[in-house]
Amino acid sequence: MLGYAAMNHTLRDEEPPRRCNRDMHKQTWEERGLAYAGELAAQNFADLRVILEWNLDHDIRFYRCSSTLVPWNSQFDIADLPNFERIRSLARDCGDLVKETGTRLTFHPSHWCKLASESADTVARSVESVTHHGRWLDLMDLPRSPRYAINVHIGAHYGDKNATADRFCDVVEDLPPRARDRLTVENDDTESLWSVDELADSVATRTGTPVTFDYHHHGFTDRGLTYREGFEVARDTWGDVRPVTHYSEPARLHGATDARPQNHAEHVRAVPEWLRRASDVMVESTGKEQSIPRIRDAG
């Protein structure tokens, strides 16, 4: 399967716009509180259903949902929202559609989610974040499995990779099942950070957390492994669950000569056939859903 992340440009540009990432600034949260958070969350779940239906109409069964599905969830228990029963019903509708159609729905918390941080406060916020993501998937009644992944990066080494891996694994082991059983960890796009083989050796073998292979990132942290070899290392950590991989192409390859090497292009030319056969591929491009037919036409 081919998928895309978060924003559907086609639906966003409709009237009314359809999107599942409605959020609010701190001042608005302080002024309008739980009632408005609940209103936005209900709108996000309702539009998630519309996005999933649009995806199915276009034969797309892999989607990464926005991490602002329930805005400001760090400040409250979702069950305390005044319209919680409405939200739960909408979430269950989304989950039913996902299960009935074989769709794969995942999340990717933001870069500040650092489970291995040396800061206890950062770790606490990060644990809270992945736990909330697990709660949303539970509301949708989706199995606690990396098929419905909550994907994170370690994202730093703090001067000692062994100690960092130890902290990460300790935190993962203590996560509630709704988060731990869905957690995956991705290789990084900076040479000094985490490669596929390092994650497999230091994390997956200890916690059972699958490694998400990012094709573009592997070029920065290959450690002498080819793309196929790197993917095979990651694939072996997934057990009987079909792996997720991320595929993007650098913007520089498409003429943006002043872009950082890590920046994604608007579209990709093609996804390697061997990668498509062996995994579900999340296409990370700024063109979002508009990139998928281009790949199929090229294919």
Backbone as numpy.savetxt, mean C-alpha at the origin, in Angstrom:
# Nx Ny Nz CAx CAy CAz Cx Cy Cz
-2.43 -10.05 -12.36 -3.27 -8.85 -12.36 -2.39 -7.60 -12.36
-2.88 -6.58 -13.03 -2.28 -5.26 -12.98 -3.16 -4.35 -12.15
-2.54 -3.49 -11.35 -3.31 -2.57 -10.53 -2.68 -1.20 -10.51
-3.37 -0.27 -9.84 -2.87 1.09 -9.70 -3.21 1.58 -8.29
-2.64 2.73 -7.95 -2.72 3.19 -6.57 -3.56 4.44 -6.40
-4.48 4.40 -5.46 -5.14 5.55 -4.82 -6.06 6.35 -5.74
-5.54 7.35 -6.42 -6.39 8.27 -7.16 -6.79 7.69 -8.52
-8.08 7.74 -8.82 -8.56 7.44 -10.16 -8.84 8.78 -10.83
-7.98 9.16 -11.78 -8.11 10.48 -12.40 -9.44 10.64 -13.13
-9.88 9.57 -13.77 -11.12 9.64 -14.54 -12.29 9.99 -13.64
-12.41 9.31 -12.51 -13.52 9.54 -11.60 -13.36 10.83 -10.80
-12.13 11.20 -10.53 -11.90 12.45 -9.80 -12.40 13.65 -10.60
-12.31 13.55 -11.92 -12.68 14.68 -12.77 -14.17 14.70 -13.13
-14.93 13.74 -12.61 -16.36 13.76 -12.85 -17.05 14.74 -11.90
-18.32 14.97 -12.14 -19.10 15.83 -11.25 -20.32 15.03 -10.75
-20.40 14.69 -9.46 -19.42 15.02 -8.44 -18.16 14.14 -8.56
-17.04 14.63 -8.06 -15.82 13.83 -8.11 -15.93 12.61 -7.19
-15.35 11.51 -7.63 -15.35 10.28 -6.84 -13.92 9.99 -6.39
-13.72 9.93 -5.09 -12.39 9.67 -4.56 -12.53 9.17 -3.13
-11.52 8.46 -2.67 -11.60 7.90 -1.31 -10.48 8.43 -0.42
-10.04 9.66 -0.69 -8.95 10.24 0.10 -9.32 11.59 0.72
-10.62 11.80 0.97 -11.02 13.06 1.61 -10.39 13.16 3.00
-9.83 14.31 3.29 -9.11 14.52 4.54 -9.42 15.93 5.02
-8.82 16.34 6.11 -9.01 17.72 6.58 -7.77 18.17 7.32
-7.55 19.48 7.34 -6.44 20.06 8.08 -6.73 20.03 9.58
-5.67 20.24 10.34 -5.78 20.18 11.80 -6.82 21.17 12.32
-6.83 22.39 11.77 -7.79 23.39 12.26 -9.22 22.93 12.04
-9.46 22.30 10.87 -10.81 21.80 10.60 -11.17 20.69 11.56
-10.21 19.78 11.82 -10.46 18.72 12.79 -10.82 19.31 14.15
-10.07 20.31 14.58 -10.32 20.89 15.88 -11.67 21.61 15.93
-12.09 22.16 14.80 -13.36 22.90 14.77 -14.57 21.98 14.58
-14.41 20.91 13.77 -15.58 20.13 13.38 -15.58 18.71 13.94
-14.44 18.20 14.35 -14.36 16.99 15.13 -14.94 15.72 14.54
-15.46 14.87 15.43 -15.90 13.52 15.07 -16.98 13.50 14.00
-17.93 14.39 14.11 -19.05 14.34 13.18 -18.57 14.52 11.74
-17.65 15.48 11.54 -17.16 15.72 10.19 -16.24 14.60 9.73
-15.42 14.07 10.64 -14.57 12.93 10.29 -15.44 11.76 9.83
-16.55 11.54 10.52 -17.45 10.46 10.13 -18.09 10.71 8.78
-18.45 11.96 8.53 -19.04 12.30 7.23 -18.07 12.03 6.10
-16.81 12.45 6.29 -15.80 12.22 5.26 -15.52 10.73 5.07
-15.45 10.00 6.18 -15.19 8.56 6.09 -16.31 7.86 5.33
-17.56 8.22 5.59 -18.68 7.61 4.86 -18.60 7.93 3.37
-18.26 9.16 3.03 -18.10 9.52 1.62 -16.97 8.73 0.99
-15.88 8.55 1.73 -14.74 7.81 1.18 -15.09 6.35 0.93
-15.77 5.72 1.87 -16.16 4.32 1.66 -17.17 4.18 0.52
-18.11 5.12 0.44 -19.08 5.07 -0.66 -18.38 5.21 -2.01
-17.41 6.09 -2.09 -16.70 6.28 -3.35 -15.70 5.16 -3.62
-15.19 4.53 -2.57 -14.36 3.35 -2.79 -15.16 2.29 -3.54
-16.41 2.11 -3.16 -17.26 1.17 -3.88 -17.39 1.56 -5.36
-17.58 2.84 -5.63 -17.70 3.31 -7.02 -16.39 3.04 -7.78
-15.26 3.30 -7.14 -13.97 3.06 -7.78 -13.78 1.57 -8.08
-14.12 0.72 -7.12 -14.00 -0.72 -7.34 -14.88 -1.18 -8.49
-16.09 -0.63 -8.58 -16.99 -0.98 -9.69 -16.42 -0.51 -11.02
-15.88 0.71 -11.05 -15.25 1.22 -12.26 -14.10 0.30 -12.66
-13.29 -0.08 -11.69 -12.17 -0.97 -11.98 -12.64 -2.27 -12.63
-13.70 -2.85 -12.06 -14.21 -4.10 -12.61 -14.72 -3.92 -14.03
-15.37 -2.79 -14.29 -15.86 -2.50 -15.64 -14.70 -2.42 -16.63
-13.50 -2.13 -16.12 -12.32 -2.01 -16.99 -11.33 -3.15 -16.73
-11.86 -4.24 -16.18 -11.07 -5.46 -15.94 -9.80 -5.21 -15.13
-9.96 -4.40 -14.09 -8.86 -4.13 -13.14 -9.28 -4.69 -11.79
-8.53 -5.66 -11.30 -8.90 -6.33 -10.04 -7.80 -6.21 -8.98
-7.06 -5.15 -9.06 -6.02 -4.89 -8.08 -6.00 -3.39 -7.83
-6.17 -3.00 -6.57 -6.28 -1.58 -6.26 -5.67 -1.31 -4.89
-4.88 -0.24 -4.81 -4.34 0.20 -3.53 -5.15 1.40 -3.06
-5.78 1.25 -1.93 -6.66 2.29 -1.40 -5.85 3.36 -0.67
-6.39 4.55 -0.64 -5.77 5.67 0.07 -5.72 5.41 1.57
-4.65 5.89 2.19 -4.51 5.75 3.64 -5.22 6.85 4.42
-5.96 7.73 3.72 -6.82 8.68 4.43 -8.28 8.26 4.31
-8.50 6.95 4.15 -9.86 6.43 4.03 -10.72 6.87 5.22
-10.14 6.83 6.41 -10.81 7.36 7.61 -9.92 8.48 8.15
-10.21 9.74 7.84 -9.31 10.83 8.22 -9.23 11.03 9.73
-8.02 11.32 10.19 -7.74 11.61 11.59 -8.10 10.43 12.53
-8.00 9.23 11.98 -8.36 8.06 12.79 -7.43 7.87 13.98
-6.27 8.53 13.94 -5.34 8.45 15.07 -5.90 9.12 16.32
-6.95 9.92 16.15 -7.48 10.69 17.27 -8.73 10.07 17.90
-9.17 8.93 17.37 -10.41 8.35 17.90 -10.51 6.88 17.53
-11.35 6.17 18.23 -11.73 4.82 17.86 -12.86 4.94 16.84
-12.71 4.26 15.72 -13.68 4.42 14.64 -15.11 4.10 15.10
-15.23 3.21 16.07 -16.57 2.85 16.56 -17.24 4.00 17.30
-16.46 5.05 17.65 -17.03 6.21 18.34 -17.62 7.24 17.37
-17.43 7.06 16.08 -18.02 7.99 15.12 -19.54 7.91 15.20
-20.21 9.05 15.16 -21.67 9.03 15.31 -22.39 8.26 14.22
-21.78 8.13 13.05 -22.39 7.38 11.94 -21.67 6.06 11.69
-21.14 5.48 12.78 -20.34 4.26 12.62 -21.12 3.13 11.94
-22.38 2.95 12.27 -23.14 1.86 11.67 -23.26 2.04 10.16
-23.41 3.28 9.73 -23.44 3.57 8.29 -22.10 3.24 7.65
-21.02 3.64 8.30 -19.68 3.36 7.79 -19.44 1.85 7.72
-19.84 1.14 8.77 -19.65 -0.31 8.77 -20.41 -0.97 7.63
-21.61 -0.51 7.36 -22.40 -1.06 6.26 -21.73 -0.80 4.91
-21.25 0.42 4.72 -20.57 0.77 3.47 -19.29 -0.06 3.31
-18.56 -0.21 4.41 -17.33 -1.00 4.35 -17.62 -2.45 3.99
-18.66 -3.01 4.59 -19.01 -4.40 4.30 -19.42 -4.56 2.83
-20.11 -3.59 2.27 -20.46 -3.63 0.85 -19.20 -3.68 -0.01
-18.20 -2.87 0.34 -16.94 -2.89 -0.40 -16.27 -4.25 -0.28
-16.22 -4.78 0.92 -15.58 -6.07 1.12 -16.28 -7.19 0.39
-17.61 -7.16 0.38 -18.36 -8.18 -0.34 -18.02 -8.15 -1.83
-17.93 -6.95 -2.39 -17.59 -6.82 -3.81 -16.18 -7.34 -4.07
-15.26 -7.01 -3.19 -13.87 -7.48 -3.33 -13.83 -9.01 -3.35
-14.52 -9.62 -2.40 -14.47 -11.09 -2.30 -15.20 -11.77 -3.46
-16.34 -11.22 -3.83 -17.13 -11.83 -4.90 -16.42 -11.81 -6.25
-15.57 -10.81 -6.46 -14.97 -10.61 -7.78 -13.48 -10.98 -7.84
-12.94 -11.47 -6.73 -11.52 -11.82 -6.72 -10.60 -10.62 -6.81
-11.10 -9.46 -6.41 -10.29 -8.25 -6.41 -9.27 -8.31 -5.27
-8.13 -7.69 -5.50 -7.12 -7.58 -4.46 -7.03 -6.12 -4.02
-7.24 -5.88 -2.73 -7.25 -4.54 -2.17 -6.12 -4.44 -1.14
-5.27 -3.42 -1.27 -4.14 -3.27 -0.37 -4.02 -1.82 0.10
-3.12 -1.62 1.07 -2.79 -0.29 1.58 -1.28 -0.12 1.64
-0.86 1.15 1.64 0.57 1.48 1.77 0.67 2.74 2.63
0.74 2.58 3.97 0.85 3.75 4.84 2.00 4.67 4.42
1.91 5.93 4.80 2.86 6.93 4.32 4.27 6.71 4.86
5.21 7.48 4.31 6.63 7.28 4.61 6.96 7.52 6.08
6.13 8.27 6.80 6.44 8.51 8.21 6.10 7.31 9.10
5.52 6.28 8.53 5.23 5.07 9.30 6.52 4.26 9.43
7.18 4.37 10.58 8.49 3.77 10.79 8.46 2.90 12.04
8.21 1.64 11.82 8.06 0.70 12.93 9.38 0.42 13.64
10.51 0.71 12.99 11.82 0.42 13.60 12.50 1.68 14.12
11.78 2.77 14.23 12.38 4.02 14.69 12.99 3.87 16.08
14.00 4.71 16.35 14.58 4.77 17.69 13.71 5.61 18.64
12.73 6.30 18.08 11.83 7.13 18.88 10.60 6.32 19.29
10.38 6.21 20.58 9.22 5.46 21.07 7.92 6.10 20.59
7.88 7.43 20.52 6.67 8.11 20.05 6.40 7.79 18.58
7.44 7.78 17.75 7.26 7.45 16.33 6.79 6.02 16.17
7.37 5.12 16.93 6.94 3.71 16.87 5.47 3.59 17.27
5.09 4.27 18.34 3.70 4.19 18.81 2.73 4.70 17.74
3.07 5.82 17.10 2.21 6.35 16.04 2.17 5.40 14.84
3.29 4.76 14.55 3.35 3.85 13.42 2.55 2.58 13.69
2.65 2.07 14.89 1.84 0.91 15.28 0.36 1.26 15.19
0.02 2.44 15.67 -1.36 2.90 15.59 -1.84 2.97 14.15
-0.97 3.45 13.25 -1.34 3.58 11.84 -1.62 2.22 11.20
-0.71 1.28 11.35 -0.94 -0.02 10.69 -2.11 -0.75 11.34
-2.32 -0.51 12.63 -3.46 -1.13 13.31 -4.78 -0.57 12.77
-4.84 0.74 12.53 -6.04 1.33 11.94 -6.30 0.75 10.55
-5.25 0.61 9.75 -5.43 0.02 8.43 -6.01 -1.39 8.54
-5.52 -2.14 9.51 -6.06 -3.47 9.73 -7.52 -3.44 10.16
-7.87 -2.45 10.95 -9.27 -2.29 11.38 -10.17 -2.02 10.18
-9.72 -1.18 9.24 -10.54 -0.90 8.05 -10.76 -2.17 7.24
-9.71 -2.97 7.09 -9.86 -4.23 6.35 -10.77 -5.19 7.10
-10.69 -5.19 8.43 -11.62 -5.99 9.22 -13.06 -5.53 9.01
-13.28 -4.21 8.96 -14.62 -3.70 8.72 -15.17 -4.19 7.38
-14.27 -4.36 6.42 -14.68 -4.88 5.12 -14.81 -6.40 5.13
-14.50 -7.02 6.27 -14.60 -8.47 6.44 -13.69 -9.20 5.46
-12.50 -8.64 5.24 -11.52 -9.29 4.38 -10.56 -10.12 5.22
-10.14 -11.27 4.71 -9.28 -12.17 5.49 -8.00 -11.49 5.97
-7.53 -11.94 7.10 -6.26 -11.44 7.64 -5.13 -12.22 6.96
-4.72 -11.71 5.83 -3.76 -12.37 4.96 -3.02 -11.31 4.17
-1.74 -11.55 3.81 -1.03 -10.59 2.96 -1.61 -10.46 1.57
-2.62 -11.26 1.24 -3.34 -10.98 -0.01 -3.95 -9.58 0.06
-4.35 -9.17 1.26 -4.88 -7.82 1.49 -3.85 -7.07 2.33
-2.77 -6.69 1.67 -1.56 -6.28 2.35 -1.64 -4.87 2.94
-0.93 -4.69 4.04 -0.57 -3.39 4.58 0.94 -3.30 4.40
1.37 -2.60 3.38 2.77 -2.61 2.97 3.53 -1.44 3.58
4.70 -1.72 4.16 5.51 -0.69 4.80 6.96 -0.80 4.34
7.72 0.23 4.60 9.18 0.22 4.48 9.77 0.23 5.88
10.96 -0.35 6.04 11.73 -0.03 7.25 12.21 1.41 7.13
12.77 1.75 5.97 12.97 3.15 5.62 14.16 3.86 6.23
14.95 3.19 7.04 16.15 3.79 7.62 16.99 2.66 8.21
18.26 2.99 8.51 19.07 1.96 9.17 19.60 2.43 10.52
19.49 3.75 10.81 19.85 4.32 12.11 21.27 3.96 12.53
22.14 3.75 11.53 23.54 3.48 11.82 23.86 2.07 12.23
22.86 1.21 12.33 23.10 -0.18 12.75 21.95 -1.04 12.23
22.19 -1.70 11.11 21.10 -2.46 10.49 20.66 -3.64 11.34
21.59 -4.29 12.01 21.20 -5.44 12.83 20.26 -5.01 13.95
20.61 -3.92 14.63 19.76 -3.43 15.72 18.42 -2.95 15.18
18.43 -2.32 14.01 17.20 -1.84 13.41 16.28 -3.01 13.05
16.87 -4.06 12.46 16.07 -5.25 12.14 15.49 -5.86 13.39
16.28 -5.88 14.47 15.78 -6.44 15.73 14.57 -5.64 16.22
14.67 -4.32 16.19 13.55 -3.48 16.64 12.32 -3.72 15.76
12.54 -3.75 14.45 11.42 -3.95 13.55 10.72 -5.27 13.84
11.49 -6.33 13.97 10.90 -7.66 14.20 10.18 -7.72 15.54
10.75 -7.10 16.57 10.10 -7.09 17.87 8.75 -6.38 17.81
8.72 -5.24 17.10 7.46 -4.50 16.97 6.44 -5.31 16.18
6.88 -5.92 15.09 5.97 -6.72 14.26 5.37 -7.86 15.07
6.17 -8.53 15.84 5.67 -9.65 16.64 4.61 -9.23 17.63
4.67 -7.96 18.08 3.71 -7.48 19.07 2.49 -6.80 18.47
2.44 -6.69 17.14 1.27 -6.07 16.51 0.03 -6.92 16.72
-1.13 -6.30 16.79 -2.36 -7.10 16.83 -2.52 -7.87 15.52
-3.17 -9.03 15.56 -3.28 -9.87 14.35 -3.86 -9.15 13.15
-4.77 -8.20 13.35 -5.39 -7.52 12.20 -4.34 -6.78 11.37
-3.23 -6.39 11.99 -2.14 -5.73 11.27 -1.02 -6.71 10.94
-0.60 -7.48 11.93 0.55 -8.37 11.73 0.31 -9.38 10.61
-0.88 -9.95 10.56 -1.14 -11.01 9.58 -1.26 -10.49 8.15
-1.33 -9.17 7.99 -1.44 -8.58 6.65 -0.18 -7.81 6.26
0.75 -7.66 7.17 1.90 -6.80 6.95 2.84 -7.37 5.88
3.34 -6.48 5.02 4.42 -6.80 4.10 5.45 -5.68 4.18
6.68 -5.96 3.75 7.76 -4.97 3.85 8.47 -4.88 2.50
8.78 -3.66 2.09 9.27 -3.39 0.73 10.72 -2.91 0.73
11.46 -3.32 -0.30 12.82 -2.84 -0.49 12.85 -1.35 -0.83
13.98 -0.70 -0.48 14.08 0.75 -0.56 14.78 1.23 -1.84
14.73 2.56 -2.06 15.30 3.15 -3.26 16.53 4.00 -2.98
17.23 3.69 -1.89 18.48 4.34 -1.53 19.51 3.26 -1.23
20.70 3.38 -1.81 21.68 2.29 -1.79 22.01 1.81 -0.38
22.04 2.72 0.57 22.44 2.35 1.93 21.33 1.68 2.72
20.11 1.69 2.17 18.97 1.17 2.93 18.71 -0.31 2.61
17.46 -0.72 2.59 17.14 -2.13 2.69 16.88 -2.75 1.32
17.66 -3.78 1.03 17.51 -4.55 -0.21 16.57 -5.72 0.02
16.19 -6.36 -1.08 15.31 -7.52 -0.99 15.95 -8.64 -0.17
17.21 -8.95 -0.45 17.83 -10.06 0.26 18.04 -9.74 1.74
18.32 -8.47 2.07 18.45 -8.11 3.48 17.12 -8.25 4.20
16.03 -7.85 3.58 14.72 -8.00 4.20 14.34 -9.47 4.35
14.66 -10.26 3.34 14.34 -11.69 3.43 15.11 -12.34 4.58
16.40 -12.00 4.69 17.24 -12.63 5.72 16.94 -12.10 7.12
16.72 -10.79 7.24 16.64 -10.16 8.56 15.23 -10.01 9.09
14.23 -10.10 8.20 12.84 -9.90 8.62 11.96 -11.10 8.31
11.89 -11.49 7.04 10.95 -12.54 6.64 11.24 -13.86 7.33
12.51 -14.22 7.47 12.83 -15.50 8.10 12.50 -15.50 9.58
12.40 -14.33 10.19 12.15 -14.24 11.62 10.68 -14.03 11.95
9.97 -13.28 11.12 8.59 -12.92 11.44 7.57 -13.52 10.48
8.04 -14.04 9.34 7.11 -14.53 8.32 6.50 -13.41 7.50
6.98 -12.18 7.66 6.46 -11.04 6.91 6.95 -11.11 5.46
6.05 -11.19 4.48 6.50 -11.28 3.09 7.19 -9.99 2.62
8.08 -10.16 1.65 8.81 -9.03 1.08 8.17 -8.64 -0.25
7.75 -7.39 -0.35 7.23 -6.85 -1.60 8.40 -6.40 -2.46
8.50 -6.97 -3.65 9.59 -6.62 -4.57 9.22 -5.40 -5.38
9.99 -4.32 -5.20 9.82 -3.13 -6.03 10.90 -3.14 -7.10
10.46 -3.30 -8.34 11.37 -3.46 -9.48 12.27 -2.23 -9.63
11.71 -1.05 -9.59 12.49 0.17 -9.75 13.47 0.34 -8.59
13.02 0.12 -7.38 13.89 0.27 -6.22 15.07 -0.71 -6.26
14.84 -1.87 -6.84 15.91 -2.88 -6.87 17.15 -2.35 -7.60
16.97 -1.44 -8.53 18.12 -0.86 -9.22 19.03 -0.06 -8.31
18.53 0.37 -7.15 19.32 1.13 -6.20 19.95 0.23 -5.14
19.35 -0.94 -4.90 19.79 -1.81 -3.79 19.89 -3.26 -4.25
20.46 -3.49 -5.43 20.41 -4.85 -5.98 21.35 -5.82 -5.30
22.43 -5.32 -4.69 23.42 -6.16 -4.00 23.94 -7.28 -4.91
24.03 -6.97 -6.20 24.57 -7.94 -7.14 23.56 -8.91 -7.72
22.29 -8.80 -7.33 21.26 -9.68 -7.84 20.60 -9.06 -9.08
20.32 -9.89 -10.08 19.54 -9.42 -11.22 18.11 -9.15 -10.77
17.33 -8.53 -11.65 15.93 -8.29 -11.31 15.18 -9.60 -11.08
15.42 -10.58 -11.91 14.76 -11.88 -11.71 15.18 -12.52 -10.42
16.48 -12.47 -10.12 16.97 -13.07 -8.88 16.40 -12.35 -7.67
16.33 -11.02 -7.74 15.74 -10.27 -6.62 14.29 -10.62 -6.42
13.55 -10.72 -7.52 12.15 -11.10 -7.41 12.00 -12.49 -6.81
12.83 -13.44 -7.23 12.71 -14.80 -6.71 12.97 -14.86 -5.22
13.92 -14.05 -4.73 14.16 -13.98 -3.29 12.90 -13.50 -2.58
12.28 -12.45 -3.11 11.05 -11.93 -2.50 9.91 -12.95 -2.62
9.75 -13.54 -3.79 8.65 -14.49 -4.01 8.66 -15.62 -2.99
9.84 -16.08 -2.63 9.95 -17.22 -1.72 9.47 -16.89 -0.31
9.26 -15.61 -0.01 8.79 -15.23 1.34 7.27 -15.21 1.45
6.56 -15.43 0.33 5.11 -15.28 0.31 4.34 -16.56 0.60
5.01 -17.67 0.73 4.29 -18.92 1.00 3.33 -19.25 -0.12
2.07 -19.53 0.26 1.08 -19.92 -0.75 0.23 -18.74 -1.22
0.62 -17.50 -0.86 -0.09 -16.30 -1.32 0.65 -15.74 -2.54
-0.11 -15.40 -3.58 0.50 -14.83 -4.77 1.18 -13.50 -4.41
2.45 -13.31 -4.81 3.18 -12.11 -4.41 2.62 -10.84 -5.04
2.85 -9.74 -4.35 2.65 -8.42 -4.91 4.03 -7.89 -5.31
4.12 -7.28 -6.49 5.30 -6.53 -6.86 4.89 -5.12 -7.28
5.84 -4.21 -7.18 5.62 -2.85 -7.64 6.48 -2.62 -8.88
5.88 -1.98 -9.87 6.63 -1.70 -11.08 6.45 -0.24 -11.47
7.55 0.43 -11.70 7.53 1.81 -12.21 8.76 1.99 -13.08
8.75 3.07 -13.83 9.90 3.44 -14.63 10.31 4.86 -14.26
11.62 5.15 -14.27 12.06 6.49 -13.87 11.60 7.56 -14.84
11.22 8.70 -14.30 10.80 9.81 -15.14 11.91 10.21 -16.12
13.15 10.03 -15.71 14.29 10.36 -16.58 14.26 9.54 -17.87
13.79 8.30 -17.76 13.73 7.44 -18.93 12.74 7.97 -19.96
11.81 8.80 -19.50 10.76 9.33 -20.36 10.97 10.82 -20.66
12.21 11.29 -20.53 12.55 12.63 -20.97 12.65 13.70 -19.90
12.28 13.38 -18.66 12.36 14.37 -17.57 13.78 14.36 -17.01
14.71 14.97 -17.74 16.13 14.85 -17.41 16.51 15.49 -16.09
15.68 16.43 -15.59 15.99 17.09 -14.32 15.36 16.41 -13.12
14.65 15.32 -13.35 13.98 14.60 -12.25 14.99 13.78 -11.45
14.67 13.56 -10.19 15.48 12.65 -9.38 15.41 11.24 -9.95
16.46 10.45 -9.81 16.43 9.07 -10.34 15.27 8.26 -9.78
14.84 8.57 -8.56 13.76 7.81 -7.92 12.37 8.18 -8.43
12.23 9.32 -9.09 10.90 9.80 -9.48 10.25 8.88 -10.52
8.94 8.65 -10.35 8.19 7.80 -11.26 7.75 8.57 -12.50
7.72 7.86 -13.63 7.21 8.44 -14.87 5.68 8.47 -14.84
5.11 9.26 -15.74 3.66 9.34 -15.83 3.06 8.01 -16.28
3.71 7.34 -17.21 3.27 6.03 -17.68 4.49 5.12 -17.82
4.26 3.85 -17.99 5.35 2.90 -18.23 5.17 2.29 -19.61
6.28 1.89 -20.19 6.22 1.34 -21.54 5.68 -0.08 -21.56
6.11 -0.87 -20.60 5.66 -2.27 -20.53 6.11 -2.86 -19.22
5.38 -3.86 -18.74 5.79 -4.63 -17.56 6.34 -5.96 -18.06
7.50 -6.37 -17.59 8.06 -7.65 -18.06 7.06 -8.78 -17.92
6.94 -9.57 -18.96 5.95 -10.64 -18.98 6.19 -11.64 -17.86
7.47 -11.94 -17.58 7.76 -12.90 -16.51 7.28 -12.40 -15.16
7.31 -11.07 -14.95 6.85 -10.50 -13.70 5.33 -10.58 -13.60
4.63 -10.36 -14.70 3.17 -10.45 -14.72 2.69 -11.87 -14.50
3.42 -12.83 -15.04 3.01 -14.24 -14.86 3.13 -14.68 -13.41
4.13 -14.17 -12.71 4.48 -14.71 -11.39 3.93 -13.89 -10.23
3.30 -12.74 -10.50 2.87 -11.89 -9.39 1.74 -10.97 -9.83
1.10 -10.34 -8.85 0.17 -9.25 -9.11 0.96 -7.96 -9.06
0.88 -7.17 -10.11 1.78 -6.03 -10.29 1.04 -4.72 -10.05
1.50 -3.98 -9.05 1.03 -2.64 -8.79 1.85 -1.67 -9.63
1.22 -1.04 -10.61 1.90 -0.09 -11.48 1.91 1.26 -10.77
3.10 1.72 -10.44 3.24 2.98 -9.73 3.64 4.06 -10.74
2.65 4.75 -11.25 2.88 5.82 -12.22 1.95 6.96 -11.87
2.33 8.16 -12.23 1.47 9.29 -11.92 0.22 9.30 -12.79
0.22 8.51 -13.87 -0.96 8.39 -14.72 -2.04 7.50 -14.15
-1.73 6.79 -13.05 -2.70 5.95 -12.34 -3.44 4.99 -13.27
-4.78 5.00 -13.21 -5.57 4.02 -13.98 -5.38 4.16 -15.48
-4.94 5.33 -15.92 -4.76 5.55 -17.36 -3.56 4.83 -17.92
-2.67 4.35 -17.04 -1.52 3.59 -17.50 -1.86 2.14 -17.85
-2.92 1.59 -17.25 -3.19 0.17 -17.42 -3.54 -0.19 -18.88
-4.46 0.52 -19.55 -4.72 0.15 -20.95 -3.52 0.33 -21.85
-2.65 1.29 -21.56 -1.44 1.48 -22.36 -0.54 0.24 -22.28
-0.44 -0.34 -21.07 0.38 -1.54 -20.90 -0.24 -2.71 -21.66
-1.54 -2.84 -21.55 -2.22 -3.93 -22.24 -2.06 -3.79 -23.76
-2.19 -2.58 -24.25 -2.06 -2.35 -25.70 -0.65 -2.64 -26.18
0.35 -2.40 -25.28 1.73 -2.65 -25.67 2.08 -4.12 -25.60
1.23 -4.87 -24.89 1.57 -6.20 -24.57 1.38 -7.34 -25.35
